[in-house]
């Protein structure tokens, strides 16, 4: 607070910060929506635009929102396929927070007449959250098929 924000536009997972969950004894959902996500096509170098949705049940740690914003901005000049972007995000957030459950959805704008909506999730192994991940993946309904 009070100091200028330094934006980096090259993939930088080091900007992610976590803080202690004040309610670790309770399950609850936290959702982030980033409607202005951009990355680069690894083939053409052209920009890809998406809304990124992150939904999680925290464990002991939570992701700090400004650091998440800076992290997502760091993909701006990063070239990766849509599916890779959401998997990278999931891996980085799992490594940072060790959440009970987390899912990441990318709602990418059409390019060449095709929209891509990759979805990935994770549940803490050996717990009911691992079962939740399996259930949510098995019952996943693509965007647009359920009014969302």
HUHUGI-V680063 format. One line per field, one symbol per residue. phi: phi as a letter, one per 30 degrees, with the letter a starting at -180 (. if undefined). psi: psi as a letter, one per 20 degrees, with the letter a starting at -180 (. if undefined). burial: 1 if it has 16 or more other C-alpha atoms within 10 Angstrom, else 0. A space follows every 10 residues. Layout:
phi = ???
psi = ???
burial = ???
This chain:
phi = .icddccccb ebddddbcbd ddbddbdacb bcbcdbdbbc ddcciddcca cccbbbcdcd bbdddddded dddddeccca deddedddee edddddchdd aabbbccddd biibcbbdbb babeeibddd ddddddddce ceejcbic
psi = piqqpoppkp oniiipqqrp piliippqqp pppnikqqaq pighjqqpqr pppppqoqch qqpphhhggh ghhiigjpoq qghgghhggg gghghghlrg qqqpppnpqq pkjpqpmqpq rpppqjrihg hgggghghjp pqpiiji.
burial = 0000000111 1010111100 0000000000 0001001111 1000000111 1111111111 1110001111 1111111111 0100111011 0111011111 1111111100 0000001111 1111000011 1110000000 00000000
